[in-house]
């Protein structure tokens, strides 16, 4: 990758960070104020997806 391409990618990354930072900041503040975070609702689907992917990898290797 040429140097000018790396510079453009870096500038693009900084611009994306600059545009999304205010929304991310507000979302983080709201998540801190949540009274009853339901983490089980997150962990169960994520665990199911991870197990599914592991099974797919095991089947693909055999």
Backbone bond lengths (Angstrom), bond angles and torsions (degrees), N, CA, C in turn:
res aa  C-N    CA-C-N  psi(-1)  N-CA   C-N-CA  omega(-1)  CA-C   N-CA-C  phi
1 X - - - 1.438 - - 1.534 107.91 -
2 X 1.294 115.02 132.93 1.465 120.08 -177.54 1.530 110.40 -72.17
3 X 1.322 115.02 159.18 1.463 120.41 -177.75 1.522 111.38 -62.07
4 X 1.340 117.44 -40.17 1.463 119.33 -178.59 1.527 111.25 -66.44
5 X 1.342 117.57 -30.01 1.461 120.80 176.57 1.529 110.70 -69.53
6 X 1.321 116.33 -39.60 1.457 120.06 177.75 1.526 110.83 -65.08
7 X 1.325 115.87 -39.99 1.472 119.74 178.21 1.524 110.00 -63.68
8 X 1.329 117.57 -44.17 1.464 120.60 179.12 1.528 111.52 -63.51
9 X 1.325 117.04 -39.93 1.459 119.94 177.09 1.527 111.21 -64.08
10 X 1.320 117.10 -40.47 1.461 120.75 177.65 1.520 111.81 -63.78
11 X 1.327 116.61 -43.29 1.466 120.77 178.49 1.528 109.83 -64.53
12 X 1.328 116.78 -42.29 1.465 120.26 177.63 1.518 112.16 -61.56
13 X 1.325 116.99 -41.64 1.463 120.75 177.20 1.509 112.39 -62.23
14 X 1.337 116.06 -42.08 1.460 119.59 178.32 1.530 111.71 -66.18
15 X 1.328 116.91 -38.19 1.466 119.71 177.80 1.526 111.57 -65.15
16 X 1.326 116.56 -41.36 1.464 120.00 177.75 1.524 109.75 -62.91
17 X 1.326 117.01 -44.40 1.459 120.83 177.67 1.519 110.62 -61.02
18 X 1.326 117.44 -41.80 1.460 122.39 -179.83 1.526 111.22 -63.25
19 X 1.336 117.86 -40.34 1.463 120.72 -177.60 1.527 112.78 -75.90
20 X 1.321 118.15 -33.63 1.460 120.60 -176.03 1.528 113.44 -92.12
21 X 1.326 119.23 -11.48 1.461 120.99 -176.43 1.521 113.79 -60.69
22 X 1.354 120.92 -45.45 1.471 119.00 -179.29 1.528 112.64 -60.60
23 X 1.306 118.20 -42.04 1.462 120.36 178.83 1.517 111.95 -66.89
24 X 1.315 116.84 -39.34 1.469 120.49 178.62 1.518 110.62 -66.03
25 X 1.326 116.86 -37.64 1.459 120.84 179.41 1.529 110.65 -63.90
26 X 1.326 116.91 -44.28 1.466 121.19 178.53 1.528 110.26 -64.13
27 X 1.323 117.24 -41.65 1.464 120.59 179.82 1.521 111.44 -63.84
28 X 1.330 117.59 -39.00 1.464 120.33 178.22 1.524 111.13 -66.32
29 X 1.333 117.37 -39.28 1.465 120.19 178.52 1.528 111.15 -65.60
30 X 1.327 117.22 -40.42 1.466 120.41 178.74 1.525 111.25 -66.60
31 X 1.327 117.34 -37.54 1.459 119.84 -178.88 1.524 111.49 -68.97
32 X 1.320 117.88 -30.11 1.470 120.55 176.82 1.523 111.06 -69.19
33 X 1.339 116.74 -30.27 1.462 120.98 -177.21 1.522 112.90 -87.23
34 X 1.311 118.15 -1.07 1.466 121.04 -178.63 1.520 109.75 -64.20
35 X 1.314 115.87 133.16 1.457 120.09 -176.82 1.523 112.61 -79.66
36 X 1.324 116.94 -43.48 1.455 120.23 -175.75 1.527 109.86 -131.50
37 X 1.312 117.01 80.61 1.475 117.79 178.86 1.527 109.95 -69.12
38 X 1.299 116.05 131.41 1.458 121.64 -177.82 1.520 109.21 -98.83
39 X 1.338 116.16 81.69 1.461 120.25 -176.54 1.517 112.09 -72.20
40 X 1.331 117.58 -26.37 1.468 119.16 178.64 1.527 110.12 -64.52
41 X 1.318 116.96 -31.50 1.454 120.50 177.47 1.511 112.78 -67.57
42 X 1.309 117.46 -18.53 1.466 121.74 177.78 1.526 110.23 -94.47
43 X 1.317 116.84 -44.31 1.456 120.68 -173.78 1.521 113.45 -66.76
44 X 1.320 117.79 -37.20 1.467 119.95 -177.49 1.532 111.43 -64.24
45 X 1.341 120.26 -50.97 1.471 118.32 178.23 1.525 113.45 -65.04
46 X 1.330 117.49 -37.86 1.468 119.95 179.52 1.522 110.07 -64.42
47 X 1.308 117.42 -42.24 1.459 121.39 178.38 1.528 110.43 -63.23
48 X 1.326 116.57 -41.32 1.463 119.81 178.70 1.526 111.18 -62.77
49 X 1.317 117.60 -40.83 1.465 121.02 179.39 1.519 110.53 -66.40
50 X 1.322 117.43 -42.61 1.468 120.72 179.67 1.530 110.36 -62.76
51 X 1.311 117.37 -44.09 1.465 120.26 178.52 1.526 110.58 -62.63
52 X 1.329 116.95 -41.51 1.463 121.02 178.84 1.522 111.20 -61.32
53 X 1.323 117.24 -43.15 1.465 121.13 -179.99 1.525 110.61 -66.15
54 X 1.320 116.80 -41.23 1.465 119.79 178.00 1.533 109.99 -61.68
55 X 1.327 117.00 -42.26 1.456 119.53 177.55 1.520 111.93 -63.26
56 X 1.334 117.31 -40.69 1.463 119.83 177.42 1.527 111.64 -61.60
57 X 1.315 117.00 -41.59 1.466 120.36 179.26 1.520 110.21 -65.36
58 X 1.337 116.88 -40.67 1.460 119.79 179.63 1.534 110.77 -64.41
59 X 1.307 117.52 -40.24 1.466 121.12 179.71 1.521 110.16 -68.45
60 X 1.317 117.89 -37.88 1.471 121.75 -178.36 1.527 110.58 -68.54
61 X 1.317 118.10 -30.68 1.473 120.54 -179.75 1.517 112.57 -75.48
62 X 1.316 116.77 -28.53 1.472 118.56 -175.97 1.507 112.53 -85.46
